[in-house]
Amino acid sequence: MLKQKILEALKYKREPMEKRISASQLGSSVYEILMRIKYGAIESKEINNATIGSILHKGLECIFKNEPMIDVELDLSYKYKEWNITGTADLYDKETKTIYDYKFIKKTKVNGSKTITGLIDKLKNNDDDEYFWQLCLLRYLANKNGLEVKRLVLFTVSPDAGWDYEKKRYIKFDDEVEIPLNYISDEKIEKRIDSLIKELNLYVDFENNKITLPDNCEAKTKYGFLVDNNGKKIPRKCELYCSYKDVCKLYRNKNLNLEWRF
Ligand code: SF4
């Protein structure tokens, strides 16, 4: 009952066959984006990593609801070559013109997961990361809607922080990583969207409501693997983060030994 209420409160609508690309999909494989176009938003049947993140966002709405200078969950969109490019800024501070994006992120690297130090190293080396793309796309969308943005901040919350017994030191639960405003330029963003649209158009026939899927989903191997207690490798992204795993033909784990889910 309690769980159903939580899941109900976190439901959101995305119809199938929508010409939409969202900020959170910039790091997704074409296959994943096509799954969203084919099925729309699929309801979560269980509380998982994605729902935990959504609960944090719901909390933000409660905390800042009476703050007139803070917009929470600010929906942004822009029509680009017939596609709706969308994104939601977790917080927009109208006074400092700052977009904050909240992320749950590990302090310690597990199976290829992101870490804060990893993100900072990427920034130093001028490397790419989907989080940087997401924030820069939000800045792009805000600007297209006439909103000024002066800062982009990744606000990270780490559930595995606290006392580190091995290193005998305390690790903070929260952190902030500032992303330079034009870390990814408008030109680069439009180039990426152009190439995504070009690729998606190969698979979707909107006029006839038809969609074909490629043979491969890059996300299946890109984010590492979990191993069950029979030694079977489980694609981490599929198992922990993808809401399409129940309908995805590439992910068939019917014989998975799930005792590790204690
Ligand atoms: S379940 Fe895995 S293979 Fe299928 S769309 Fe999701 S990430 Fe890709």
py3Dmol code that shows the C-alpha trace and the ligand (Angstrom):
import py3Dmol

protein = """\
ATOM      1  CA  MET A   1       0.000   0.000   0.000  1.00  0.00           C
ATOM      2  CA  LEU A   2       2.735   2.410   1.088  1.00  0.00           C
ATOM      3  CA  LYS A   3       4.913   1.356  -1.818  1.00  0.00           C
ATOM      4  CA  GLN A   4       2.028   1.741  -4.293  1.00  0.00           C
ATOM      5  CA  LYS A   5       1.427   5.271  -3.022  1.00  0.00           C
ATOM      6  CA  ILE A   6       5.089   6.158  -3.536  1.00  0.00           C
ATOM      7  CA  LEU A   7       5.156   4.692  -7.040  1.00  0.00           C
ATOM      8  CA  GLU A   8       1.889   6.432  -7.890  1.00  0.00           C
ATOM      9  CA  ALA A   9       3.299   9.801  -6.773  1.00  0.00           C
ATOM     10  CA  LEU A  10       6.371   9.335  -8.956  1.00  0.00           C
ATOM     11  CA  LYS A  11       4.490   8.419 -12.132  1.00  0.00           C
ATOM     12  CA  TYR A  12       5.014  10.676 -15.108  1.00  0.00           C
ATOM     13  CA  LYS A  13       3.571  10.707 -18.600  1.00  0.00           C
ATOM     14  CA  ARG A  14       5.380  10.222 -21.888  1.00  0.00           C
ATOM     15  CA  GLU A  15       3.238   9.040 -24.767  1.00  0.00           C
ATOM     16  CA  PRO A  16       4.632   6.590 -27.340  1.00  0.00           C
ATOM     17  CA  MET A  17       5.727   7.890 -30.764  1.00  0.00           C
ATOM     18  CA  GLU A  18       6.547  11.360 -29.470  1.00  0.00           C
ATOM     19  CA  LYS A  19       9.204  13.312 -31.378  1.00  0.00           C
ATOM     20  CA  ARG A  20      11.073  14.119 -28.228  1.00  0.00           C
ATOM     21  CA  ILE A  21      14.660  13.955 -27.029  1.00  0.00           C
ATOM     22  CA  SER A  22      15.300  14.827 -23.397  1.00  0.00           C
ATOM     23  CA  ALA A  23      18.449  16.039 -21.648  1.00  0.00           C
ATOM     24  CA  SER A  24      18.708  12.785 -19.711  1.00  0.00           C
ATOM     25  CA  GLN A  25      18.824  10.880 -23.002  1.00  0.00           C
ATOM     26  CA  LEU A  26      21.926  12.536 -24.406  1.00  0.00           C
ATOM     27  CA  GLY A  27      24.068   9.833 -22.846  1.00  0.00           C
ATOM     28  CA  SER A  28      21.636   7.054 -23.795  1.00  0.00           C
ATOM     29  CA  SER A  29      22.091   4.637 -26.640  1.00  0.00           C
ATOM     30  CA  VAL A  30      19.931   5.039 -29.743  1.00  0.00           C
ATOM     31  CA  TYR A  31      18.289   1.746 -28.785  1.00  0.00           C
ATOM     32  CA  GLU A  32      17.211   3.134 -25.395  1.00  0.00           C
ATOM     33  CA  ILE A  33      15.794   6.298 -26.957  1.00  0.00           C
ATOM     34  CA  LEU A  34      13.893   4.166 -29.459  1.00  0.00           C
ATOM     35  CA  MET A  35      12.445   2.100 -26.597  1.00  0.00           C
ATOM     36  CA  ARG A  36      11.098   5.322 -25.071  1.00  0.00           C
ATOM     37  CA  ILE A  37       9.619   6.352 -28.421  1.00  0.00           C
ATOM     38  CA  LYS A  38       8.094   2.900 -28.914  1.00  0.00           C
ATOM     39  CA  TYR A  39       6.634   2.383 -25.422  1.00  0.00           C
ATOM     40  CA  GLY A  40       6.397   5.876 -23.907  1.00  0.00           C
ATOM     41  CA  ALA A  41       7.112   6.041 -20.188  1.00  0.00           C
ATOM     42  CA  ILE A  42       6.791   2.684 -18.495  1.00  0.00           C
ATOM     43  CA  GLU A  43       5.542   2.608 -14.926  1.00  0.00           C
ATOM     44  CA  SER A  44       7.968   1.368 -12.365  1.00  0.00           C
ATOM     45  CA  LYS A  45       6.730  -1.744 -10.551  1.00  0.00           C
ATOM     46  CA  GLU A  46       9.313  -1.526  -7.831  1.00  0.00           C
ATOM     47  CA  ILE A  47      11.342   0.989  -5.906  1.00  0.00           C
ATOM     48  CA  ASN A  48      14.727   1.014  -7.569  1.00  0.00           C
ATOM     49  CA  ASN A  49      17.693   3.348  -8.095  1.00  0.00           C
ATOM     50  CA  ALA A  50      15.682   5.567 -10.422  1.00  0.00           C
ATOM     51  CA  THR A  51      12.766   5.900  -7.983  1.00  0.00           C
ATOM     52  CA  ILE A  52      15.145   6.757  -5.120  1.00  0.00           C
ATOM     53  CA  GLY A  53      16.397   9.688  -7.234  1.00  0.00           C
ATOM     54  CA  SER A  54      12.801  10.753  -7.912  1.00  0.00           C
ATOM     55  CA  ILE A  55      12.031  10.661  -4.174  1.00  0.00           C
ATOM     56  CA  LEU A  56      14.899  13.097  -3.592  1.00  0.00           C
ATOM     57  CA  HIS A  57      13.412  15.412  -6.221  1.00  0.00           C
ATOM     58  CA  LYS A  58      10.005  15.230  -4.550  1.00  0.00           C
ATOM     59  CA  GLY A  59      11.740  16.222  -1.310  1.00  0.00           C
ATOM     60  CA  LEU A  60      13.242  19.263  -3.037  1.00  0.00           C
ATOM     61  CA  GLU A  61       9.784  20.361  -4.135  1.00  0.00           C
ATOM     62  CA  CYS A  62       8.621  20.316  -0.495  1.00  0.00           C
ATOM     63  CA  ILE A  63      11.720  22.094   0.808  1.00  0.00           C
ATOM     64  CA  PHE A  64      11.684  24.953  -1.688  1.00  0.00           C
ATOM     65  CA  LYS A  65       7.966  25.338  -2.356  1.00  0.00           C
ATOM     66  CA  ASN A  66       7.766  28.630  -0.425  1.00  0.00           C
ATOM     67  CA  GLU A  67      10.952  30.151  -1.858  1.00  0.00           C
ATOM     68  CA  PRO A  68       9.882  32.630  -4.549  1.00  0.00           C
ATOM     69  CA  MET A  69      13.411  32.984  -5.961  1.00  0.00           C
ATOM     70  CA  ILE A  70      13.865  29.247  -6.503  1.00  0.00           C
ATOM     71  CA  ASP A  71      12.168  27.362  -9.299  1.00  0.00           C
ATOM     72  CA  VAL A  72      11.962  23.641  -8.615  1.00  0.00           C
ATOM     73  CA  GLU A  73      11.714  21.093 -11.429  1.00  0.00           C
ATOM     74  CA  LEU A  74      11.696  23.781 -14.066  1.00  0.00           C
ATOM     75  CA  ASP A  75      10.529  22.229 -17.329  1.00  0.00           C
ATOM     76  CA  LEU A  76      12.302  23.577 -20.390  1.00  0.00           C
ATOM     77  CA  SER A  77      11.698  22.766 -24.015  1.00  0.00           C
ATOM     78  CA  TYR A  78      12.628  23.971 -27.447  1.00  0.00           C
ATOM     79  CA  LYS A  79      11.400  22.927 -30.879  1.00  0.00           C
ATOM     80  CA  TYR A  80      14.372  21.959 -33.022  1.00  0.00           C
ATOM     81  CA  LYS A  81      13.908  20.577 -36.545  1.00  0.00           C
ATOM     82  CA  GLU A  82      10.403  19.301 -35.641  1.00  0.00           C
ATOM     83  CA  TRP A  83      11.710  17.557 -32.535  1.00  0.00           C
ATOM     84  CA  ASN A  84      10.888  18.634 -29.031  1.00  0.00           C
ATOM     85  CA  ILE A  85      14.135  18.972 -27.093  1.00  0.00           C
ATOM     86  CA  THR A  86      13.295  18.907 -23.389  1.00  0.00           C
ATOM     87  CA  GLY A  87      14.915  19.003 -20.002  1.00  0.00           C
ATOM     88  CA  THR A  88      14.067  19.653 -16.377  1.00  0.00           C
ATOM     89  CA  ALA A  89      16.294  21.811 -14.211  1.00  0.00           C
ATOM     90  CA  ASP A  90      16.099  20.429 -10.658  1.00  0.00           C
ATOM     91  CA  LEU A  91      16.562  23.923  -9.218  1.00  0.00           C
ATOM     92  CA  TYR A  92      16.951  27.306 -10.857  1.00  0.00           C
ATOM     93  CA  ASP A  93      18.021  30.103  -8.537  1.00  0.00           C
ATOM     94  CA  LYS A  94      16.593  33.263 -10.096  1.00  0.00           C
ATOM     95  CA  GLU A  95      18.826  35.512  -7.999  1.00  0.00           C
ATOM     96  CA  THR A  96      22.195  33.977  -8.850  1.00  0.00           C
ATOM     97  CA  LYS A  97      20.972  32.570 -12.213  1.00  0.00           C
ATOM     98  CA  THR A  98      22.243  29.134 -11.256  1.00  0.00           C
ATOM     99  CA  ILE A  99      20.992  25.783 -12.477  1.00  0.00           C
ATOM    100  CA  TYR A 100      21.496  22.957  -9.965  1.00  0.00           C
ATOM    101  CA  ASP A 101      21.275  19.343 -10.991  1.00  0.00           C
ATOM    102  CA  TYR A 102      21.047  16.834  -8.146  1.00  0.00           C
ATOM    103  CA  LYS A 103      22.640  13.412  -8.523  1.00  0.00           C
ATOM    104  CA  PHE A 104      23.080  10.431  -6.308  1.00  0.00           C
ATOM    105  CA  ILE A 105      26.654   9.443  -6.841  1.00  0.00           C
ATOM    106  CA  LYS A 106      28.986   6.985  -5.162  1.00  0.00           C
ATOM    107  CA  LYS A 107      32.042   8.119  -3.228  1.00  0.00           C
ATOM    108  CA  THR A 108      33.643   4.785  -3.971  1.00  0.00           C
ATOM    109  CA  LYS A 109      33.791   3.305  -7.432  1.00  0.00           C
ATOM    110  CA  VAL A 110      31.710   0.135  -7.834  1.00  0.00           C
ATOM    111  CA  ASN A 111      31.505  -1.739 -11.135  1.00  0.00           C
ATOM    112  CA  GLY A 112      32.201   1.254 -13.332  1.00  0.00           C
ATOM    113  CA  SER A 113      29.936   3.651 -11.438  1.00  0.00           C
ATOM    114  CA  LYS A 114      30.652   7.376 -11.483  1.00  0.00           C
ATOM    115  CA  THR A 115      32.476   9.040  -8.595  1.00  0.00           C
ATOM    116  CA  ILE A 116      32.926  12.687  -7.723  1.00  0.00           C
ATOM    117  CA  THR A 117      36.704  12.503  -8.091  1.00  0.00           C
ATOM    118  CA  GLY A 118      36.175  10.776 -11.438  1.00  0.00           C
ATOM    119  CA  LEU A 119      33.971  13.669 -12.594  1.00  0.00           C
ATOM    120  CA  ILE A 120      36.483  16.281 -11.414  1.00  0.00           C
ATOM    121  CA  ASP A 121      39.283  14.441 -13.224  1.00  0.00           C
ATOM    122  CA  LYS A 122      37.185  14.413 -16.378  1.00  0.00           C
ATOM    123  CA  LEU A 123      36.695  18.170 -16.127  1.00  0.00           C
ATOM    124  CA  LYS A 124      40.441  18.706 -15.653  1.00  0.00           C
ATOM    125  CA  ASN A 125      41.194  16.563 -18.698  1.00  0.00           C
ATOM    126  CA  ASN A 126      38.467  18.190 -20.748  1.00  0.00           C
ATOM    127  CA  ASP A 127      36.739  14.825 -21.135  1.00  0.00           C
ATOM    128  CA  ASP A 128      33.109  14.129 -21.872  1.00  0.00           C
ATOM    129  CA  ASP A 129      30.493  12.901 -19.462  1.00  0.00           C
ATOM    130  CA  GLU A 130      26.744  12.572 -19.877  1.00  0.00           C
ATOM    131  CA  TYR A 131      26.193  14.724 -16.751  1.00  0.00           C
ATOM    132  CA  PHE A 132      28.126  17.597 -18.349  1.00  0.00           C
ATOM    133  CA  TRP A 133      26.054  17.220 -21.497  1.00  0.00           C
ATOM    134  CA  GLN A 134      22.834  17.248 -19.479  1.00  0.00           C
ATOM    135  CA  LEU A 135      23.717  20.445 -17.639  1.00  0.00           C
ATOM    136  CA  CYS A 136      24.936  22.232 -20.755  1.00  0.00           C
ATOM    137  CA  LEU A 137      21.776  21.214 -22.603  1.00  0.00           C
ATOM    138  CA  LEU A 138      19.720  22.687 -19.742  1.00  0.00           C
ATOM    139  CA  ARG A 139      21.710  25.911 -20.091  1.00  0.00           C
ATOM    140  CA  TYR A 140      21.060  25.827 -23.854  1.00  0.00           C
ATOM    141  CA  LEU A 141      17.307  25.294 -23.339  1.00  0.00           C
ATOM    142  CA  ALA A 142      17.094  27.985 -20.660  1.00  0.00           C
ATOM    143  CA  ASN A 143      18.807  30.478 -22.974  1.00  0.00           C
ATOM    144  CA  LYS A 144      16.460  29.542 -25.829  1.00  0.00           C
ATOM    145  CA  ASN A 145      13.582  30.359 -23.452  1.00  0.00           C
ATOM    146  CA  GLY A 146      15.038  33.740 -22.593  1.00  0.00           C
ATOM    147  CA  LEU A 147      16.469  32.748 -19.187  1.00  0.00           C
ATOM    148  CA  GLU A 148      19.926  33.887 -18.251  1.00  0.00           C
ATOM    149  CA  VAL A 149      22.267  31.302 -16.734  1.00  0.00           C
ATOM    150  CA  LYS A 150      25.475  32.276 -14.955  1.00  0.00           C
ATOM    151  CA  ARG A 151      26.420  29.026 -13.217  1.00  0.00           C
ATOM    152  CA  LEU A 152      25.909  25.301 -13.677  1.00  0.00           C
ATOM    153  CA  VAL A 153      26.307  23.166 -10.577  1.00  0.00           C
ATOM    154  CA  LEU A 154      26.132  19.425 -10.052  1.00  0.00           C
ATOM    155  CA  PHE A 155      24.977  18.932  -6.465  1.00  0.00           C
ATOM    156  CA  THR A 156      25.941  15.414  -5.487  1.00  0.00           C
ATOM    157  CA  VAL A 157      24.600  13.286  -2.647  1.00  0.00           C
ATOM    158  CA  SER A 158      26.558  10.163  -1.731  1.00  0.00           C
ATOM    159  CA  PRO A 159      24.739   7.433   0.181  1.00  0.00           C
ATOM    160  CA  ASP A 160      28.021   5.576   0.786  1.00  0.00           C
ATOM    161  CA  ALA A 161      29.738   8.542   2.442  1.00  0.00           C
ATOM    162  CA  GLY A 162      30.346   8.912   6.185  1.00  0.00           C
ATOM    163  CA  TRP A 163      33.198   7.365   8.128  1.00  0.00           C
ATOM    164  CA  ASP A 164      35.717   5.533   5.952  1.00  0.00           C
ATOM    165  CA  TYR A 165      37.025   2.815   8.316  1.00  0.00           C
ATOM    166  CA  GLU A 166      39.870   1.822   6.027  1.00  0.00           C
ATOM    167  CA  LYS A 167      41.256   5.318   5.506  1.00  0.00           C
ATOM    168  CA  LYS A 168      40.157   6.496   8.956  1.00  0.00           C
ATOM    169  CA  ARG A 169      38.606   9.715   7.786  1.00  0.00           C
ATOM    170  CA  TYR A 170      35.197  11.271   7.380  1.00  0.00           C
ATOM    171  CA  ILE A 171      33.801  11.716   3.882  1.00  0.00           C
ATOM    172  CA  LYS A 172      31.103  14.338   3.263  1.00  0.00           C
ATOM    173  CA  PHE A 173      27.688  13.228   2.086  1.00  0.00           C
ATOM    174  CA  ASP A 174      27.241  16.173  -0.256  1.00  0.00           C
ATOM    175  CA  ASP A 175      29.468  17.937  -2.706  1.00  0.00           C
ATOM    176  CA  GLU A 176      29.256  20.475  -5.501  1.00  0.00           C
ATOM    177  CA  VAL A 177      30.959  20.264  -8.851  1.00  0.00           C
ATOM    178  CA  GLU A 178      30.840  23.435 -10.934  1.00  0.00           C
ATOM    179  CA  ILE A 179      30.632  22.891 -14.669  1.00  0.00           C
ATOM    180  CA  PRO A 180      31.969  25.742 -16.820  1.00  0.00           C
ATOM    181  CA  LEU A 181      29.045  27.408 -18.552  1.00  0.00           C
ATOM    182  CA  ASN A 182      30.156  26.616 -22.074  1.00  0.00           C
ATOM    183  CA  TYR A 183      31.943  23.372 -21.310  1.00  0.00           C
ATOM    184  CA  ILE A 184      29.887  21.996 -24.192  1.00  0.00           C
ATOM    185  CA  SER A 185      29.122  24.728 -26.689  1.00  0.00           C
ATOM    186  CA  ASP A 186      25.765  25.337 -28.394  1.00  0.00           C
ATOM    187  CA  GLU A 187      27.371  24.318 -31.652  1.00  0.00           C
ATOM    188  CA  LYS A 188      28.469  20.971 -30.211  1.00  0.00           C
ATOM    189  CA  ILE A 189      25.028  20.429 -28.645  1.00  0.00           C
ATOM    190  CA  GLU A 190      23.244  21.066 -31.947  1.00  0.00           C
ATOM    191  CA  LYS A 191      25.683  18.809 -33.766  1.00  0.00           C
ATOM    192  CA  ARG A 192      24.933  15.998 -31.291  1.00  0.00           C
ATOM    193  CA  ILE A 193      21.165  16.526 -31.606  1.00  0.00           C
ATOM    194  CA  ASP A 194      21.456  16.634 -35.404  1.00  0.00           C
ATOM    195  CA  SER A 195      23.250  13.323 -35.498  1.00  0.00           C
ATOM    196  CA  LEU A 196      20.799  11.748 -33.029  1.00  0.00           C
ATOM    197  CA  ILE A 197      17.825  12.926 -35.085  1.00  0.00           C
ATOM    198  CA  LYS A 198      19.452  11.600 -38.238  1.00  0.00           C
ATOM    199  CA  GLU A 199      20.008   8.214 -36.649  1.00  0.00           C
ATOM    200  CA  LEU A 200      16.567   8.025 -35.012  1.00  0.00           C
ATOM    201  CA  ASN A 201      14.922   8.866 -38.336  1.00  0.00           C
ATOM    202  CA  LEU A 202      16.457   5.706 -39.794  1.00  0.00           C
ATOM    203  CA  TYR A 203      14.401   3.610 -37.402  1.00  0.00           C
ATOM    204  CA  VAL A 204      11.171   5.535 -36.839  1.00  0.00           C
ATOM    205  CA  ASP A 205       8.495   6.140 -39.411  1.00  0.00           C
ATOM    206  CA  PHE A 206       6.254   8.589 -37.553  1.00  0.00           C
ATOM    207  CA  GLU A 207       3.784   8.924 -40.397  1.00  0.00           C
ATOM    208  CA  ASN A 208       2.966   5.239 -40.400  1.00  0.00           C
ATOM    209  CA  ASN A 209       3.490   4.760 -36.678  1.00  0.00           C
ATOM    210  CA  LYS A 210       6.216   2.211 -37.291  1.00  0.00           C
ATOM    211  CA  ILE A 211       9.449   1.578 -35.524  1.00  0.00           C
ATOM    212  CA  THR A 212      12.262  -0.889 -36.059  1.00  0.00           C
ATOM    213  CA  LEU A 213      15.003  -1.510 -33.541  1.00  0.00           C
ATOM    214  CA  PRO A 214      18.726  -1.909 -34.204  1.00  0.00           C
ATOM    215  CA  ASP A 215      20.474  -5.178 -33.321  1.00  0.00           C
ATOM    216  CA  ASN A 216      22.463  -3.764 -30.480  1.00  0.00           C
ATOM    217  CA  CYS A 217      22.128  -1.535 -27.425  1.00  0.00           C
ATOM    218  CA  GLU A 218      25.463   0.025 -26.439  1.00  0.00           C
ATOM    219  CA  ALA A 219      24.247   0.600 -22.881  1.00  0.00           C
ATOM    220  CA  LYS A 220      24.131  -3.142 -22.299  1.00  0.00           C
ATOM    221  CA  THR A 221      27.917  -3.388 -22.043  1.00  0.00           C
ATOM    222  CA  LYS A 222      29.016   0.213 -21.515  1.00  0.00           C
ATOM    223  CA  TYR A 223      28.262   0.367 -17.771  1.00  0.00           C
ATOM    224  CA  GLY A 224      29.872  -2.860 -16.616  1.00  0.00           C
ATOM    225  CA  PHE A 225      28.363  -6.024 -15.174  1.00  0.00           C
ATOM    226  CA  LEU A 226      27.020  -7.486 -11.964  1.00  0.00           C
ATOM    227  CA  VAL A 227      27.567 -11.193 -11.323  1.00  0.00           C
ATOM    228  CA  ASP A 228      24.864 -13.415  -9.799  1.00  0.00           C
ATOM    229  CA  ASN A 229      25.641 -16.303  -7.462  1.00  0.00           C
ATOM    230  CA  ASN A 230      25.826 -18.740 -10.374  1.00  0.00           C
ATOM    231  CA  GLY A 231      28.564 -16.633 -11.915  1.00  0.00           C
ATOM    232  CA  LYS A 232      26.212 -15.282 -14.575  1.00  0.00           C
ATOM    233  CA  LYS A 233      27.088 -11.789 -15.809  1.00  0.00           C
ATOM    234  CA  ILE A 234      24.245  -9.271 -15.649  1.00  0.00           C
ATOM    235  CA  PRO A 235      24.469  -5.992 -17.569  1.00  0.00           C
ATOM    236  CA  ARG A 236      24.481  -3.343 -14.842  1.00  0.00           C
ATOM    237  CA  LYS A 237      22.581  -0.657 -16.752  1.00  0.00           C
ATOM    238  CA  CYS A 238      19.806  -3.056 -17.772  1.00  0.00           C
ATOM    239  CA  GLU A 239      19.343  -4.589 -14.346  1.00  0.00           C
ATOM    240  CA  LEU A 240      19.608  -1.517 -12.151  1.00  0.00           C
ATOM    241  CA  TYR A 241      18.587   1.438 -14.241  1.00  0.00           C
ATOM    242  CA  CYS A 242      16.571   0.564 -17.341  1.00  0.00           C
ATOM    243  CA  SER A 243      12.802   0.596 -16.990  1.00  0.00           C
ATOM    244  CA  TYR A 244      12.458  -1.185 -20.337  1.00  0.00           C
ATOM    245  CA  LYS A 245      14.137  -4.421 -19.316  1.00  0.00           C
ATOM    246  CA  ASP A 246      10.823  -6.308 -19.067  1.00  0.00           C
ATOM    247  CA  VAL A 247       9.968  -5.563 -22.691  1.00  0.00           C
ATOM    248  CA  CYS A 248      13.481  -5.496 -24.130  1.00  0.00           C
ATOM    249  CA  LYS A 249      14.344  -8.387 -26.436  1.00  0.00           C
ATOM    250  CA  LEU A 250      18.047  -7.838 -25.864  1.00  0.00           C
ATOM    251  CA  TYR A 251      17.678  -8.364 -22.144  1.00  0.00           C
ATOM    252  CA  ARG A 252      16.473 -11.823 -21.337  1.00  0.00           C
ATOM    253  CA  ASN A 253      17.410 -12.919 -17.883  1.00  0.00           C
ATOM    254  CA  LYS A 254      14.635 -15.354 -17.135  1.00  0.00           C
ATOM    255  CA  ASN A 255      17.063 -17.830 -15.584  1.00  0.00           C
ATOM    256  CA  LEU A 256      18.800 -15.262 -13.481  1.00  0.00           C
ATOM    257  CA  ASN A 257      19.569 -16.440  -9.960  1.00  0.00           C
ATOM    258  CA  LEU A 258      18.485 -13.455  -7.941  1.00  0.00           C
ATOM    259  CA  GLU A 259      19.470 -14.646  -4.480  1.00  0.00           C
ATOM    260  CA  TRP A 260      21.913 -11.768  -4.429  1.00  0.00           C
ATOM    261  CA  ARG A 261      18.893  -9.526  -4.088  1.00  0.00           C
ATOM    262  CA  PHE A 262      18.655 -10.261  -0.370  1.00  0.00           C
TER     263      PHE A 262
END
"""
ligand_1 = """\
8
SF4
S 17.214 -3.345 -21.037
Fe 19.406 -3.087 -21.466
S 19.623 -3.640 -23.611
Fe 17.457 -3.195 -23.269
S 17.173 -1.018 -23.738
Fe 17.591 -1.181 -21.547
S 19.810 -0.881 -21.375
Fe 19.394 -1.393 -23.513
"""
view = py3Dmol.view(width=600, height=400)
view.addModel(protein, "pdb")
view.setStyle({"model": 0}, {"cartoon": {"style": "trace"}})
view.addModel(ligand_1, "xyz")
view.setStyle({"model": 1}, {"stick": {}})
view.zoomTo()
view.show()
